[in-house]
Amino acid sequence: MKKYIFIYDGNLKRYRLSPAYDMTYSNTYFNEHTTTVNKKGNDILDEDLINVGIKAGLKENECNDMLNKVKIVVNNRLKKYL
């Protein structure tokens, strides 16, 4: 079962898809995440994330920049858990 969540933007008076929701690990029959990335539920690589961004209409350099920013934030804020 997939779950999706929407966020209401009062300024634009419309809903938009939440950027990340329910992405925590979940045991399945195949020991994979239930939310897939580039049709993969495990062993997800940077290239998979970039591919998804490109398919969504972003440029490869934009995807790389975003991915690097996320890595920096995760490392800075979650270092003790990694």
Rosetta blueprint (number, residue, H / E / L):
1 M L
2 K L
3 K L
4 Y L
5 I L
6 F E
7 I E
8 Y E
9 D E
10 G L
11 N L
12 L L
13 K L
14 R E
15 Y E
16 R E
17 L E
18 S L
19 P L
20 A L
21 Y L
22 D L
23 M L
24 T L
25 Y L
26 S L
27 N L
28 T L
29 Y L
30 F L
31 N L
32 E L
33 H L
34 T L
35 T L
36 T L
37 V E
38 N L
39 K L
40 K E
41 G L
42 N L
43 D L
44 I L
45 L L
46 D H
47 E H
48 D H
49 L H
50 I H
51 N H
52 V H
53 G H
54 I H
55 K H
56 A L
57 G L
58 L L
59 K L
60 E H
61 N H
62 E H
63 C H
64 N H
65 D H
66 M H
67 L H
68 N H
69 K H
70 V H
71 K H
72 I H
73 V H
74 V H
75 N H
76 N H
77 R H
78 L H
79 K H
80 K H
81 Y H
82 L L
